[in-house]
Amino acid sequence: MDEMKEQRRVDFYILLFFLLSFLGWLWEGAIYLVTAHEFVNRGIYKGPYLPVYGVGGLLLWFLLHRLSRKPVGTFLLSALICSVLEYLTGYFLEWRWGLRWWDYSGYFMNLDGHICLLSAAAFGLAGVVLNCLVMPWYMKAYHRIPEKWRIALCLLLLAIIIADATYCAVRPQTGENITTGKIDYK
């Protein structure tokens, strides 16, 4: 059966979400390790994942997997889709907590400091890497894991992120190189 037409199980998407969220967390950590010479656990949650990357990656896979042989189209659409997601996420987080988890105000062609041309280009490149390199590897790795282990791993990861999200809905992770502004936990 053609892998693109194969019916996907929910665990396929849950594990992909966590893989991409973890890769996003590694990416952000690497940026700060190189630029600030220190490891920073970026994002609103305490765990090693940034869900916006998981959501963005899933969106790119759902919308663009048919373009895996068209890197220019994948690049442009990935840049657009992820920029819209990043803008909406940044706007929501600032509205909800009065804080920014990122600020591109000093970057060329930024929009309200939530997105900029450089981040759009990085997301475009990430979309090409995702659809052309990561997904073929992921599909092979996914099918090598026995179903019972995939289900157990999904349940464990979901329990962890639900507990983390519940805690961080009241006390999001903040601090130097994580947020700008102040938060009052009254």
C-alpha positions in Angstrom: 0.0 0.0 0.0 1.3 3.5 -0.9 2.5 5.1 2.4 0.9 8.5 1.5 -2.5 6.9 1.1 -2.2 4.6 4.1 -4.8 5.3 6.8 -2.9 6.7 9.8 -3.5 5.7 13.4 -3.8 8.4 16.0 -0.6 7.2 17.7 1.3 8.1 14.4 0.3 11.7 14.9 0.8 11.8 18.7 4.3 10.5 18.4 5.1 12.8 15.5 3.8 15.8 17.5 6.1 14.9 20.4 9.1 14.2 18.1 8.7 17.6 16.4 8.0 19.4 19.8 11.3 17.8 21.1 13.2 18.8 18.0 11.9 22.3 18.3 13.0 22.4 21.9 16.5 21.2 20.9 16.7 23.8 18.1 15.8 26.6 20.5 18.2 25.3 23.1 21.0 25.1 20.6 20.3 28.7 19.5 20.8 30.0 23.0 23.7 27.7 23.7 25.5 29.3 20.7 24.4 32.9 21.2 24.2 33.2 25.0 26.7 30.4 25.8 24.2 28.8 28.2 21.5 26.2 28.0 18.0 27.7 28.3 14.8 25.7 28.6 12.7 27.8 26.2 9.0 27.9 26.1 6.0 28.1 28.4 6.3 24.5 29.7 8.8 22.9 32.0 9.4 19.7 29.9 11.7 19.2 26.9 9.2 20.1 24.2 7.8 23.2 22.5 4.3 22.3 21.3 4.2 25.1 18.8 6.8 23.1 16.8 4.7 20.0 17.1 1.5 21.8 15.9 3.4 23.5 13.1 5.0 20.3 12.0 1.7 18.5 12.0 0.1 21.3 9.9 3.0 21.1 7.4 2.6 17.4 7.1 -1.2 17.5 6.7 -1.1 20.3 4.2 2.2 19.8 2.3 3.1 16.1 2.3 2.1 15.9 -1.4 4.8 18.5 -2.2 7.7 16.4 -0.9 9.2 16.4 -4.4 8.7 20.2 -4.8 11.1 21.9 -2.4 10.6 25.4 -3.5 6.8 25.2 -3.1 7.3 23.4 0.3 9.7 26.2 1.4 7.4 29.0 0.5 4.2 27.4 1.9 6.1 26.3 5.1 7.4 29.8 5.7 3.8 31.2 5.3 2.0 28.6 7.4 4.5 28.6 10.2 4.7 32.4 10.2 0.9 32.6 10.6 1.0 30.0 13.4 3.9 31.8 15.2 2.2 35.2 14.9 -1.1 33.8 16.3 0.7 31.9 19.1 2.8 34.9 20.1 -0.3 37.2 20.1 -2.3 34.7 22.2 0.5 34.2 24.8 1.0 38.0 25.1 -2.7 38.5 25.5 -3.1 35.7 28.0 -0.1 36.4 30.3 1.1 39.8 29.3 4.5 38.3 28.4 6.5 37.5 25.2 8.3 34.2 24.9 10.0 35.7 21.8 10.5 39.2 20.3 11.7 39.9 16.8 11.3 43.7 17.2 14.9 44.4 16.2 14.8 42.1 13.2 14.3 43.1 9.5 10.8 42.9 8.3 9.1 42.0 11.6 5.4 42.2 12.3 4.6 43.4 15.8 7.8 41.6 16.9 6.0 38.2 16.7 7.4 37.2 13.3 10.2 38.3 11.0 11.7 37.5 7.6 14.6 35.5 9.2 12.2 33.3 11.2 10.0 32.8 8.2 13.0 31.6 6.1 14.1 29.3 8.9 10.6 27.8 9.1 10.6 27.4 5.3 13.8 25.5 5.4 12.5 23.4 8.3 9.4 22.5 6.3 11.6 21.2 3.4 13.7 19.2 5.9 10.6 17.8 7.6 8.8 16.7 4.4 11.8 15.6 2.4 14.1 14.1 5.1 12.5 13.6 8.5 9.2 12.1 7.4 10.6 9.3 5.3 12.8 8.4 8.3 9.9 8.8 10.8 7.6 6.5 8.8 10.2 3.7 8.8 11.0 4.2 12.5 7.3 4.3 13.4 6.6 1.0 11.8 9.5 -0.7 13.5 8.1 0.0 17.0 5.6 -2.6 18.2 2.1 -1.3 18.5 1.8 -1.9 22.2 5.0 0.1 22.8 3.7 3.0 20.7 0.5 3.1 22.6 2.2 2.9 26.0 4.6 5.7 24.9 1.7 7.9 23.7 -0.1 7.4 27.0 3.0 8.3 29.0 3.8 11.4 26.9 0.2 12.6 27.0 0.1 12.2 30.8 3.3 14.2 31.2 2.3 17.0 28.9 -1.2 17.3 30.4 0.3 17.6 33.9 2.8 20.1 32.6 0.2 22.1 30.8 -2.1 22.1 33.8 0.6 23.4 36.1 1.9 25.9 33.5 -1.6 27.3 32.8 -1.3 28.8 36.2 2.5 29.3 36.5 4.1 29.4 33.0 7.8 29.1 32.8 9.3 32.6 32.7 12.7 34.2 33.3 15.8 35.5 31.6 16.1 34.4 28.0 12.6 32.9 28.3 10.2 35.9 28.5 10.2 39.6 28.5 8.0 41.6 30.9 6.7 40.8 34.4 4.0 38.4 35.6 2.0 38.6 38.8 0.9 35.3 40.3 -1.7 36.7 42.7 
